[in-house]
Amino acid sequence: MAENFPIIIPGAEPFFFKGNSTGILISHGYAGTPQSVRFLGEYISSKGYTVYGIRLDGHGTDYIDMEHCNYQDWIKNLEEGYQLLKQFCTEIFIIGQSMGGTLTLNLASEFPDIKGIILINAAISTIPIMNEYKSKQHPQFIEEGQPDIKAKNANEITYTKTPLRSIKQLLSLMDHTRNKLHSIHCPTLAFRSNEDHVVPPENTDYIINHIHSEVKETIRLCNSYHVASLDNDKEFIAEQSCLFLEKHSAKGKTDQSDIATPVSSSTQGPIIKN
């Protein structure tokens, strides 16, 4: 999708860190940006993995851009990120926060060679604060409240408004993906906040009960709200994610000569210094 506002909000750029042959694709959530998962990406990269944090179309620029996107665009973004990582890596894991978790599930249902997935408060069955807009045609834009984060010093780059059309796209993505859960067989780690004011924790329970993975685990977060990757449990999430990756990957040695470089603001492809 061609964006009308090509300048990315400072701090919201995608990121790429070159490491070993195990690739980790990370997706932020609805109305968020790669900034919300950058701490997680940097932590995983420090353990030697190759990490790519994508920016979904219509995110990190202007909410008017978001209005012109459909959920197929976001699915395509993740697929392109996956294919890009395959150029550098022999095995791929996917991590998704909120709607990024929904997209992660969709990708895992399509590509059985994905080694494993990690979900953080993924949306799949219900988002009560959005359900009321499913049949509405107005208003065009809806005021956004403060990000659902318990930590007082945390800040998320997000929009002040969200398009009504985009809310409907998210709900359609959930419907689309929910019908594909039975096709997921890879190892799965799911984080769910006990108190989430956006995506109720029963979404995670639904996922775990409907995917067909032999290895699946839920970890409850007691000190974070919805945007857990920026919240009080972010270090714990990063640590547990790395333990999951180590357990299910054939992690090699990191080439210390590779330097991680942020992705250019004009493309989602990586720039790697050799």
C-alpha positions as CSV (number, residue, x, y, z in Angstrom):
1,M,0.0,0.0,0.0
2,A,1.3,3.4,-1.0
3,E,1.2,5.7,2.1
4,N,0.2,9.3,1.8
5,F,2.4,10.3,4.7
6,P,5.8,8.7,3.9
7,I,7.6,10.3,6.9
8,I,7.7,7.8,9.8
9,I,7.2,9.2,13.3
10,P,10.6,9.4,15.0
11,G,11.2,6.2,17.0
12,A,8.6,4.2,15.1
13,E,10.9,2.9,12.4
14,P,11.3,-0.9,11.7
15,F,14.5,-2.5,12.9
16,F,16.8,-5.3,11.7
17,F,19.6,-6.9,13.7
18,K,21.8,-9.4,12.0
19,G,22.8,-12.4,14.0
20,N,22.9,-16.1,13.5
21,S,20.9,-18.4,11.3
22,T,17.8,-18.4,13.5
23,G,15.5,-15.6,12.5
24,I,12.9,-13.9,14.7
25,L,10.1,-11.9,13.1
26,I,8.3,-9.5,15.5
27,S,5.1,-7.7,14.8
28,H,3.6,-4.8,16.8
29,G,-0.1,-4.5,17.4
30,Y,-3.0,-2.4,16.1
31,A,-2.3,1.3,15.9
32,G,1.1,0.7,17.5
33,T,4.6,0.7,16.0
34,P,7.9,-1.3,16.2
35,Q,8.8,0.9,19.1
36,S,6.4,-1.1,21.3
37,V,8.4,-4.3,20.7
38,R,11.9,-2.9,20.2
39,F,13.0,-3.7,23.8
40,L,12.1,-7.3,23.2
41,G,13.8,-7.3,19.8
42,E,17.0,-5.8,21.2
43,Y,17.1,-8.3,24.1
44,I,16.6,-11.3,21.7
45,S,19.3,-9.9,19.4
46,S,21.7,-9.7,22.3
47,K,21.5,-13.5,22.6
48,G,22.7,-13.9,19.0
49,Y,19.6,-14.2,17.0
50,T,18.7,-12.3,13.8
51,V,15.7,-10.1,14.5
52,Y,13.4,-8.2,12.2
53,G,10.7,-5.9,13.7
54,I,8.4,-4.9,10.9
55,R,6.2,-1.8,10.6
56,L,2.7,-2.7,9.4
57,D,1.2,-0.5,6.6
58,G,-0.6,2.6,7.8
59,H,1.2,2.5,11.2
60,G,3.7,5.0,12.5
61,T,2.8,7.7,10.0
62,D,-0.7,9.2,10.2
63,Y,-4.0,7.6,11.1
64,I,-5.3,8.7,7.7
65,D,-2.9,6.2,6.2
66,M,-4.3,3.5,8.4
67,E,-7.8,4.2,7.1
68,H,-6.7,3.1,3.6
69,C,-5.4,-0.2,4.7
70,N,-7.2,-3.6,4.9
71,Y,-6.2,-6.6,6.9
72,Q,-4.9,-8.3,3.7
73,D,-2.2,-5.6,3.6
74,W,-1.1,-6.5,7.1
75,I,-1.1,-10.2,6.3
76,K,1.1,-9.4,3.3
77,N,3.5,-7.3,5.5
78,L,4.1,-10.3,7.7
79,E,4.5,-12.7,4.8
80,E,7.1,-10.4,3.2
81,G,9.0,-10.1,6.5
82,Y,9.0,-13.9,6.8
83,Q,10.3,-14.3,3.2
84,L,12.9,-11.7,3.8
85,L,14.3,-13.4,6.9
86,K,14.5,-16.7,5.0
87,Q,17.1,-15.1,2.8
88,F,19.4,-14.8,5.9
89,C,18.2,-17.6,8.2
90,T,17.6,-21.4,8.1
91,E,14.8,-21.4,10.7
92,I,12.2,-18.7,11.6
93,F,10.2,-18.0,14.7
94,I,7.4,-15.4,14.8
95,I,6.4,-13.1,17.7
96,G,3.3,-10.9,17.8
97,Q,1.8,-8.4,20.3
98,S,-2.0,-8.0,20.2
99,M,-3.1,-7.8,16.6
100,G,0.5,-8.8,15.8
101,G,-0.4,-12.0,17.5
102,T,-3.4,-12.5,15.3
103,L,-1.2,-12.0,12.3
104,T,1.3,-14.4,13.7
105,L,-1.3,-17.1,14.0
106,N,-2.5,-16.5,10.5
107,L,1.1,-16.8,9.2
108,A,1.7,-20.0,11.2
109,S,-1.4,-21.5,9.7
110,E,0.0,-20.9,6.2
111,F,3.6,-21.9,6.6
112,P,4.1,-25.1,8.5
113,D,7.9,-24.8,8.4
114,I,7.7,-22.0,11.0
115,K,9.6,-23.3,14.0
116,G,7.5,-21.7,16.7
117,I,5.4,-18.7,17.7
118,I,5.2,-16.4,20.7
119,L,2.0,-14.5,21.4
120,I,1.6,-11.5,23.7
121,N,-2.0,-10.8,24.5
122,A,-3.1,-11.8,21.1
123,A,-6.6,-10.9,19.8
124,I,-8.7,-13.7,18.3
125,S,-12.2,-14.0,19.8
126,T,-13.4,-10.7,21.3
127,I,-12.5,-7.1,21.9
128,P,-15.4,-5.7,23.8
129,I,-14.4,-2.0,23.4
130,M,-14.5,-2.4,19.7
131,N,-17.4,-4.7,19.2
132,E,-19.9,-1.8,19.5
133,Y,-18.5,-0.3,16.2
134,K,-19.0,-3.4,14.2
135,S,-22.3,-2.3,12.7
136,K,-21.7,1.5,12.9
137,Q,-20.9,3.7,9.9
138,H,-20.0,6.8,11.9
139,P,-17.9,8.5,13.2
140,Q,-15.2,8.2,10.6
141,F,-12.5,8.6,13.3
142,I,-12.6,7.6,17.0
143,E,-10.6,9.2,19.8
144,E,-8.0,6.9,21.3
145,G,-7.4,6.8,25.0
146,Q,-4.1,6.4,26.7
147,P,-2.3,3.1,25.9
148,D,-3.2,0.3,28.3
149,I,0.1,0.1,30.2
150,K,0.4,-0.3,34.0
151,A,4.0,1.1,34.3
152,K,3.9,4.8,35.0
153,N,7.1,5.6,33.1
154,A,6.3,3.8,29.9
155,N,5.4,5.5,26.7
156,E,4.0,4.0,23.5
157,I,4.1,5.7,20.1
158,T,0.5,5.4,18.8
159,Y,-2.2,7.5,17.2
160,T,-4.6,9.9,19.0
161,K,-7.4,8.7,16.7
162,T,-8.2,5.5,15.0
163,P,-10.3,5.0,11.8
164,L,-13.7,3.2,12.2
165,R,-12.9,1.3,9.0
166,S,-9.6,0.1,10.6
167,I,-11.4,-1.3,13.6
168,K,-13.7,-3.3,11.3
169,Q,-10.6,-4.6,9.5
170,L,-9.1,-5.8,12.7
171,L,-12.4,-7.6,13.6
172,S,-12.5,-9.1,10.2
173,L,-8.9,-10.3,10.6
174,M,-9.8,-12.0,13.8
175,D,-12.8,-13.8,12.1
176,H,-10.5,-14.8,9.2
177,T,-7.8,-16.2,11.5
178,R,-10.1,-17.9,14.0
179,N,-11.2,-20.3,11.3
180,K,-7.5,-21.3,10.7
181,L,-6.4,-22.2,14.2
182,H,-6.8,-25.9,13.6
183,S,-4.0,-25.7,11.0
184,I,-1.4,-24.6,13.6
185,H,0.9,-27.3,14.8
186,C,4.2,-25.5,15.8
187,P,5.4,-25.0,19.4
188,T,3.5,-22.1,20.9
189,L,4.2,-19.8,23.9
190,A,1.4,-17.5,24.9
191,F,1.6,-14.6,27.4
192,R,-1.6,-13.3,28.8
193,S,-2.0,-10.4,31.2
194,N,-4.3,-11.2,34.1
195,E,-5.7,-7.6,33.8
196,D,-6.1,-6.5,30.2
197,H,-8.5,-3.6,29.4
198,V,-8.3,-4.1,25.7
199,V,-8.1,-7.8,24.8
200,P,-9.6,-9.9,27.5
201,P,-7.3,-12.9,28.6
202,E,-9.9,-15.4,27.4
203,N,-8.7,-14.6,23.9
204,T,-5.4,-16.4,24.8
205,D,-7.4,-19.3,26.4
206,Y,-9.4,-19.7,23.1
207,I,-6.2,-19.8,21.1
208,I,-4.5,-22.5,23.3
209,N,-7.7,-24.6,23.2
210,H,-8.1,-24.5,19.4
211,I,-4.6,-24.7,18.0
212,H,-3.3,-28.3,17.3
213,S,0.2,-27.8,18.6
214,E,1.5,-30.6,20.7
215,V,3.7,-28.1,22.6
216,K,1.8,-25.1,23.9
217,E,2.2,-23.1,27.1
218,T,0.5,-20.1,28.7
219,I,2.4,-17.8,31.0
220,R,0.3,-15.3,33.0
221,L,1.5,-11.8,33.6
222,C,0.6,-10.4,37.0
223,N,2.0,-6.9,36.7
224,S,1.2,-5.7,33.2
225,Y,-1.8,-4.6,31.2
226,H,-2.4,-5.0,27.5
227,V,0.8,-3.6,26.0
228,A,2.9,-6.0,28.0
229,S,6.0,-5.7,25.8
230,L,6.4,-2.1,27.2
231,D,5.1,-2.8,30.7
232,N,6.4,-4.0,34.0
233,D,6.9,-7.6,32.8
234,K,8.9,-6.7,29.7
235,E,12.1,-8.2,31.0
236,F,10.4,-11.4,32.1
237,I,8.7,-11.7,28.7
238,A,12.1,-11.3,27.0
239,E,13.8,-13.8,29.3
240,Q,11.0,-16.4,28.9
241,S,10.9,-15.9,25.1
242,C,14.6,-16.6,24.8
243,L,14.3,-19.7,26.9
244,F,11.5,-20.8,24.4
245,L,13.7,-20.0,21.4
246,E,16.7,-21.8,22.9
247,K,14.6,-24.9,23.6
248,H,13.1,-25.1,20.1
249,S,15.8,-23.8,17.8
250,A,19.2,-24.9,16.5
251,K,20.9,-21.7,17.6
252,G,24.3,-21.2,16.2
253,K,27.1,-18.8,17.1
254,T,26.7,-15.1,16.4
255,D,29.1,-13.5,14.0
256,Q,30.2,-10.5,16.1
257,S,31.4,-8.7,13.0
258,D,27.8,-8.0,11.9
259,I,26.5,-4.7,12.9
260,A,22.7,-4.2,13.5
261,T,21.3,-1.3,11.5
262,P,17.8,0.2,11.6
263,V,15.7,-0.2,8.5
264,S,15.4,2.8,6.2
265,S,12.3,4.8,6.7
266,S,11.5,4.4,3.0
267,T,11.4,0.6,2.9
268,Q,10.6,-2.4,5.1
269,G,13.7,-4.2,3.8
270,P,16.9,-4.4,5.9
271,I,20.1,-2.5,5.5
272,I,23.0,-4.6,6.7
273,K,26.5,-3.4,7.1
274,N,29.0,-6.2,6.3
